[in-house]
Amino acid sequence: MADTIAQTHTLQAPAPEDIRAAQADHPKLRDRDLAGRLGISEAQLVAASCGITATRIDAHPDRIMDAAQKLGEVMALTRNESCVHERVGTYENYHSGGHACMVLADEIDLRMFPSHWKHAFMVEKETDAGLRRSLQVFDAAGDAVHKIFLRDGSDLAAWDALRDDLPIGDQSQSLEVSDRQPPEAAKSDMSRVDVLRKEWARMTDTHQFMRLTSKLKMNRLGAYRIAGAPFVRALAPGAVGTALERLAKDGTEVMIFVGNRGCIQIHSGPIVQLRPMGPWQNVMDPRFNLHLRLDHVAEVWAVDKPTQRGNAMSLEAFDAQGGLIFQIFGIGKEGRDSRPAWRALVGSLPDAPAKEAV
């Protein structure tokens, strides 16, 4: 997802006390949904309760991840407009970095991009189930990047210690945010398709793909639209729901990537229980939940990339604006190689109608 420089300004937000009154009037409404009704960002809604239920804290991943690693078992949440990824586990094995940071644990597996971690809060909010404690991180536009929710088994003594350690000096209830940047539209260059295909065939690691498209002045979706077989195959939008149903039925282990500009969260393992509800398809497993708006899926691609350990097949879904919703890969670890089963599953999915193939 491309980074774009945005000019900072103050949205014409309601006064903090009016925001809090709206929350009191709609106690069952999610923060994200209430913020949308009020015409403000979610971060502005949370900031309105600073000094009451929220505390501003340092937003850098180094500080947030250091705190998270002290909390024991928690729930990690990363989302975009169309998909929510929730994983129960512990934060450990954190690796800092200037451009990207990582958490490489068995259950919580993250890739984080610090330039988008702009605002963060400790939140303690009363709910019907009791006091809900969380760390919440937002980008420059005030959209959620990553959230960490405490559970019954979390370390409350560590949380209490963090209340003294994490706060920053600015605890104001108003927040300046930037314009929200739309997803980058597909960028292709048919004059360089031969170079794209030649260099694609030479790849030895999936991470080389983004460097290749950048060098050719394209992006992910633009490259998929022109690469053709054997590199990509356009699938019907309904293939997403079919793939999830077959994964739940046959138990094939996969890696499911869901992200935004600031964070990518990865689930590795099977999915078991699906519960569709309206436009949402929901994975409701004990330690992994996924909530996907099937009606937001506009393009689906089966993508084949060569690596040193064999080809990596992915299923990738995009929305109507060209934004990446999620990716699914087979697991290729020694002793847990699900790639042949995953490749067969993807191969059985329906092609896009001819008029939809680009």
N, C-alpha and C positions, 0 to 999 in steps of 0.2 A: 504494500500500500504506500503510495507516494506521500512524502512529507511536503507540506505546502506552508509557506509563511503566511500567517494571518495577523491582521491588525487587531490589537486589543482594544476593547471598548467596554463600556458598562451597558448591559441590556437594561431596558426600562422595566426593572423587576419590581414587584410589589414590595412594600416595606417588610422587614423581617417579622414584625409582629403580625402583619396580615398573612404572611406565609404560614406562620405557626397557627394562626386561627383556622386557615384552610386545612392544615393537618388535623387539627382537633375536630373539624367538621367531617372529615373523611378518614377516620382511623383505620379503615380496612384497605384503603387504596395504597398501592405500592408507591414508593417515593418517585420512581421514574414516571409512572402514569400521572401522578398528581402534578409533578413538575411540568409535564407536557400540557396539562389543562391550564396551568398558570402562565404558560408561555415563557418559562425559565428553564435553566439547566438543572439537572439533578444535584450537582455540586452546590448551586446557589440555594436550593431547598435545604440541603443538609447544613450549610453554613448559617442559615437563619437561626439555627438552634445552638450555635456556639455559646458556651457558658451555661447551657441548660442540659442538653442531651448529647452534644457534640463538642469535640475539642480539636482544633487545628493542630496537625503534626507535620513533621518533615516528610515530604513526599518521595524522596529519593529511594530507589529500590534497596540500596545498602542499609538504610535505616529501617525500612518496612520489613525486609526479609530477616534482619537481625532480630527484630521484635517477634516476627512470626515463628521463628525457630524456637522461641522460648515458651510458646503457648501450648505445646503438645498437640493432641488431635483436634483438628479444626475442619471446616469446610471451605474450600477454595472455589471462587466463582469468577469466571471470565465470560463476557458476552459481546455480541454485536447486535445490530438491529434485528436480526432474524434468528439468532440461535444463542442459547444459554447453556454453558458447560459448568457443571458442579461436581467437585470431587472431594471426598473425605480422605484425610490422611494427615501426615505430619510434614512440615517444611524442614528440609535438611539438604545438605550438600549444595549450598549456595555458592555460585561463582559470579563475582562482580565483573563488570566490563564497561568501557566507555560507551560503546555503541549498543551492546547487548549484554544482558545478564541472564543467568540460568539458575533454576532449581532442578536438580536431577535426582529426584527421589522415586521410589517405586510407585507411589500413588499420586503424589503431586509433582507434576512435570511441567515446567514453565519456561518460556522464552520472553524476556522483558526488554523493553526499549526505553531507557531512562529519559530521553528527551521529551517523552509524552507523559511522564509522571509529574504533574504540575501542582495538584492540590490533594491533600489527604486529611483524613479525620479519624479519630477514635469516636465511636458512636455507642451509646448505651440507651436503648429504646425499650420502653415497656410495651409488651405485646400480650395477647391472650395466653401465650405459653410461658410468660415470665419475662425477665429482663434479657434482651438480646444484645449481645456485645459483638462489635465488628470493627475491623479496620477497613476503610474505604478509600480508594485512590481514583482520581479523576484527571482527565486531560485538560488542555488549555480551553477547550470549549465547554468544560464542565460535564462531559460525558464519562460514565464509569469505565475505568480501565481494568481494575481488579478489586475484588473484595474478599475479605477473610472473616468468616463467621465462627465464633466460638461455639462449642458443643458441650454437652453435659460433662464429658471427660476432660475438657480443656483445663489448663493450669490457671486458676483464678488468681493465685498469689502472684504469678508472673504478670498477669493483666494489671493487677493493682500497682505493681512496681512500674509498669510502663506508663501509667497515668502521670507519674512524676518525671519520667525520663524523656518522653516523646514530644510533649507540647512545645510549640514555637511561640515567639513573642506576640505575633499578630493573632488575636482571637476575635476579630471583628465579625459581625453577623452579615455583612454584605460582601459580595465577591465579584471581581471583574473577570469576565470570560471573553474568549475570542470567538469569531465566527466559526461555526461548524464547517469543516471542509468536506465536500461530497467525495464519494469514491472516484478514483481516476478512471475515466472512460477507457475502453479498450484502445490500445495503440498498436497498429500493425504497419508493416512496410513490405509490400509484395515484391519490391525490387530487391529485397535482401532475404527472400524466403529460402533460396538455395544455400546461403550462408547459415541461416538458422538451422536448416535440416542437417547440414554437414557437421556443424559444431554440436548440435544436439546429439547426434550419433556418437560423438567422441567423448561425451561426458562420462566421468567416473564417480560422480557424487551428485545427489539431487540438489545440494546447495549451490552447485555451479550454475544452475538454471537461471537464477535471478541475475547473476553477473552477466550471463550471456544475453539475456533480453535487454538489460541496461546498456550494454555495449552496442546493441543493434538499434537502440532508441525505440524499443517496444516495451510492452509489459506482459504480465502473465496471460491475461485473457486475450490480448491481441495476438500473441504468439500462437495460442491454441487455435484461434480461428483460421489461421493460414497454414499451420504446419502439415495437416493431413496425416494419412496413414503412412507408416505404422506407429507414428508418435502419439496421435490423439484420435479419439472417436467421439463424436457428438451423440449424447444420449437424450432420451426423452426426459422432461422434467420429473415425470412420475417415477423414473428409475430410482430416485432417492428413497422414496417410501418403500419401494420393492426391495432395495438393498438392505434397509434396516430390518424389514420383516424377515428376510432370509438369514441375516446375521443372528437375529434372535432365535430363529428356529434351529440353525445348525451349529451354533456355538463357536464359529470361527473367530479367532482373536484378531483384533485390529487396533490400529492407532487412530484416534479421532482428534483432529486438530480444530480448535475454534479460537478465533482471536479478533483483535481490533488493532488499531495502530500502535498501542502501547504494550500489549501482552498477548501471547498465544498460550493456551492451556491444552494439554494432551492427556487423553485417556488411553491406556494400553490394556487390552484384555477383551473378554467377550462382552456382549450386551445380552440381557436375558428377558426383561419384562418391558413390553411396549404398551402404552396406554394413550391411544389417540383421543384428542378432545378438541372438537371444532377444527380450526386450521392447524392446530399444533399436533405434532407427533412427539411423544414423550418417552424417553427411556427412564424407568423408575426402579433402578437397581439399588441395593442397600448402600453402596458406597459411591455410586456414579449415577447422576441424573443428567439428561440432555433434553432440552426443550427447543424444538425446531418448528418454525413457521413454514410448512410445506408450500403454502400459497405464495411465499416470497421467492421460491426457486424459479428462476427464469431460464438459466442455462446450466447444463450438466455435462461434464467432460470426463471420459476415461483417458488417463494420461500415463504414458509409458516412458520412464526415464532410465537410461542405463547407469549402473553403478558397478563398483569393483566386486560386489557380492551378488551380482545378478540384477536383472531389471526390477525396478520398483513401479508397481502399478498403483495409481491413485484414482479415487473418485472425487471430483471437485465440483462444488455447486456455487453458482453466482446469482446475485439478485438482478433486477431489471436495470439498475444503474451501473452494473459491472463490478460490484463489490463482492469479494470472496466471503461466502458464508461459512463453509467448512471444507476440510479435506479428510479423506479416509485412506489409510495405507494398510497393507498387510504387515504383520510383525515378522521380521527377518532374523530374530535372535537365534543363536545356536540352541537346539533343543526345543524351540518354540517357533518354528518356521511355518507361518500360516500363509505365506505368499502364494503357493500353488493353489490352495483352496480359495483364497481371495481373488486370484486372477480368474479362476473358473467362474466364480460368482459374478464378477464384473463382466466377463465375456458373455454371460447369459442375459444381461440386462438389455432392454429394448433401445434401439437406435432412435435418435431424434427424427421426427418426420422430415422428409426431404426439404420442405420449405423452411425448416428451422435450422438445418445444417448450414454453416457458413463456409 
